[in-house]
Amino acid sequence: MIDRLKIWIGSKPWYWQLRTKLGKLGFVFERAAYKRSATVAKATANARILGSFTWIGLKSLFWVALGLAALIVSEGYIRDNQQWLSPLSSDDKVLICVEN
């Protein structure tokens, strides 16, 4: 009985049209799911790349800030504790003014 029903349905054009439309609909859903998963994978990869660049930039910024802080501290130390040129005395200032 089942075999006869299969043969009868298989001989009808509407069955094949319905089967074709269902196949196309299934393909559309599968394609949409693939595109969605591919988009998510691409976004994940781009986020990892952006995160790597951000991390490299933050590390570089840290070392630049540390270097500038060291220069500021050493400059302050040198300015406070060393006298490379003694200040001009009042006699030196008068001598410079007279020569000009």
N, C-alpha and C positions, 0 to 999 in steps of 0.2 A: 504494500500500500504506500509506504514512504517512497519507494522507488518510482512509482507511478506519479506521485505528487511532484517529485523532483523533475521528472521528465516533462510533466505538464507545465510547471513554472518555468523551466529552462527554455521552453518553446515560445514563451511570451516576450515580446519586445519591451514591454514596460518593466519587466523584471531586470533586464540587462541595463536599461536606462537608469533605474533606481540604484542598481548595484554600482554603476559608473559614477553617479552623483555622490553616493556614499563614499566611494573610494577617493574622489576628488576632495570631498569635505574632510575626510581623514587626513589626506595629504596636506591640506591647508592648515589644519590644527598641528600636525607634526612639524611643518615648516615654521609656523609661528613659535612653537616651543623651542625649536633649534635656534631661531634668531634671538629669542629671549635669553637662552643660555649662553649663546655666543656673545651677546651684548654684555651680560653680567661678567663673563670671563675677561672680556676686553677691558671693562671698567675696573675690575680687580687688578689686572696687570698695570693699567695706567696709574692707579692709586699707589701701587708699590713703587713704581718709577718715581712718581712725585714725592713720595715719602723718602726715598733714597736721596733725591736732590735736596729736600728740606733738611734732612739729617746732616748731609755734608755741609750745607750752608750754615747751619747752627754751630757745628763744630768749628768751622773756619771763623765764624763771628766770635766764638768764645776765645779762640787763640788771639785774634786781633785785639779784643778788649783786654785780655790778660797782658799782652805786649804793651798796649798803651798805658795801662795802669802801672806796669813796671817802669816805663819811661817817665811817667809823671812823678812817681815816688822817688826815683833816682835823681830826677831834676830838682825836686824839692830838697832832697838831702844835700846835693852838691851846692845848691844856692845857699842853704842855711849853714853848712859846716865848712865851706871852702871859700877863701878869698883869693881869687886869681889876680885881680887888680885892686890895689888899695884905692880908696876914694881920694879924690884930689883935695889937697890942703888949700887953705885960703891963699897962700903964697903962690901955689901953682896956678890957681885960677886967675890971679892978678897978672902973672907972667904971661899966660896965654892971651889975655885980653890986650896987653901992651904990645905984643908982637904983631897982632893983627892990625 
